[in-house]
Amino acid sequence: MISSLDNHLEALYRLRRFGIKLGLEPISRLMRGLGNPHHAYCCIHVAGTNGKGSIAALLSSILTHAGYKVGLYTSPHLVRFNERIQINGHPISDRHVIEAAEAVQQIYTQSDPPTFFECATAMALYYFGRQNVEWAVLETGMGGRYDATNVVRPKVCVISNISKEHTEYLGNTLIKIAAEKAGIIKSGAGVVTGVRQKNALGVIEQTALEKGAPLLRLGKEIKVRNSRNGSFTYMGKNRYWRGLKVGLPGTHQIQNAGLVLGAVEFLAENDLKVSDKAIHAGLRAVLWPGRLGIISANPLVILDGAHNPSAVETLKRFLQKEVARRRLTIVIGILKDKAWKVMLRKLAGISDRIILTSPQYERAGDPEQQANFVRSLNQDVLVIPRIPDAVSFAIDRATKNDAVCITGSLYTVGEAKAYLDSAHP
């Protein structure tokens, strides 16, 4: 029997046929119709090529441990739509999804509907307002300047890093992409960035200067130093924290945490009350599934949503360090508009077996085409189109000393997680 929730989500997913439309007028029109609920709470805006979801989750965790009521909006979800919209770590309830969807649907007409992402963003901002959150942390969907989330006026924004992605929408150079990401910078709001490329960083610096936005750069005004025991020290402009640990695997998360603490440092100078205890606890307690998530030890099974060359390079370094002595099978499903040849080339040399698969998504790539390419780089290549079959095959044939990594897209990881949750609760 189809529930009211199913009907509303089906209507929401139908909006995907309108594709991606960059621009702020549709979301602004929706928010005006809803009474501009996003003006009632403080916002933190996070953009970047990789790491922005982890950064948003870390910020939400710290503010929650500091005693604030915090909304978190991220995308995409892994298993359920509700994961996109959270308050203090708890996903939105089915009842509130229906309420938010109905509120937004009353604003637009079928002759001029929003995109899926615009509608989902409006639902999140509406729900946060109805629940009287004090802070909302929002992750951009794509780019920044014309992303639907850019309807907010943040107290601080974070731009994690920049590499080539979505070039048909954002431009085919790092300078053009940096300009799109820098579009989230607002007059007087703080900016924290981990961008290192000189030309791209120059765009962010110039935008911050023009907007009168104070800028903190990782590696310059703020720094992190790793310790052998897995902890790290943060050295900020005016703050110094040591003995910190991040509850997410991978040394790259320390860099993300450095950006998070830069944002916290800026806000603390503007009357945000966050204790050292909340910072330590928030960093440790963060949960962010599907990002180097280890869900089994024997065999070692890892879920990671690496979906572009930069993220795959990070995954590769992690696997080379952590599973070097294990036989490694990589189950990978990549979207067709990604740089899949570069991604496969990076992983082919470190894997003993590659299984090509495909998520149930309209932008899914062709695993047969990808297999034809990667066979010249790896002798053991299989095509198993359905993700549950591919995951089951890989795990069933792994010994307790082997490793299986499922990657290529958050859509792939989401389907794998849904299957594993049902098959091995």
Protein Blocks (a to p, Z undefined) as FASTA:
>chain_A
ZZfklmmmmmmmmmmmnopaedjklmmmmmmmnopmmlmpccdddedjehklmmmmmmmm
mmmmnopacdddddddfklmklmpcgehiacdfklmmmmmmmmmmmpcfklccdfklmmm
mmmmmmmmmnopabdcdddfbhjlmgmklmpccfbdcdfbdcdehklmnopcfklmmmmm
mmmpcghiacddfbfbfklmmmmmmmmmmnopacddehilpccdddfkopacdddfkbcc
ehiacfbecjklmmmmmmmmmmmmmmmmnopacdfklmmmmmmmpccehiapafbfbdcd
dddfbfbfklmmmmmmmmmmmmmmpccdddddddfkbcfklmmmmmmmmpfbdcdddddd
fkbccfklmmmmmmmmofbdcddfblklmmmmmmmmpcfkbccddehiaklmmmmmmmmm
mmmZZ
